[in-house]
Amino acid sequence: MTRRFNYPYSGKRYLANTNTNQVHDLNNEQTGENECQIDEIKHEHIKMYDNLFLAHRDKYQDCDYCLK
């Protein structure tokens, strides 16, 4: 998948799902059934990061598919 520049993604690389406490790497998004499913995350549950360290600092856990 390519990086998304529209709202709420703003071209940032890491997407944290505040509903599941998982962080995803949009440069390595896995789009198969039951994988990342970024398009299914409600915009109000999205918090974007430029840096994975900051997402980890905020206690988000790595996605099993895109951040193995």
N, C-alpha and C positions, 0 to 999 in steps of 0.2 A: 504494500500500500504506500502511497505517497503522503507526505506531510499535508495536513489540512490547514488552510489559511482563513477560512470563514469562522464566524462566531460559533461556538465558544472556544475553538481550538487555537486561533491566533498565531498559527505557525510554530507553536511550541512543540517540543518532542515528546514529553511525558504527560500522560493523562492519568489523573487519579480519580477513581470512582469513590465518592464519599459515602455511597450506599454500601459498598462491599469492602472498603478499605484496601483496594488493590490499585497498583499503579501499572500502566501499560506503556510500552515503547512504540510510538506510532511509526517509527522507522522500521519496525520489525513486526508489524501487526499481522496476526494470524487470522485469516478470515473463514476458516472451515467451520462446519457445524459444531457448536458447543465450544468454540475457541474464544477469541477476544470479544467479539460481538460489540464493538465500539458503537456502531450505529444504533444499538438498542439502549444505550445509556442515556437517561434523561439529562437534558442540559443542566438542570438544577443540581445534579449529582456529579458534575464535572468540575475538577480543579486542575488547571494546567501548570506545568513546571518546565523550565528550561534545563533543569539539572536533576538527575536522579537522586543525588545526595540530599537535596532539599525535601523531596518526597519521602525518603527514608527517615529524615529528621522529624517529619510530621507523622511518622508511624504507619505509612502505607507499605503494604507487603507486595512483593513482586508477583506479577501474573505468571502462572505456570506455563503459558504458551509463548509469550513474546519476550519474557525476561528469564529464560532458563539459565 
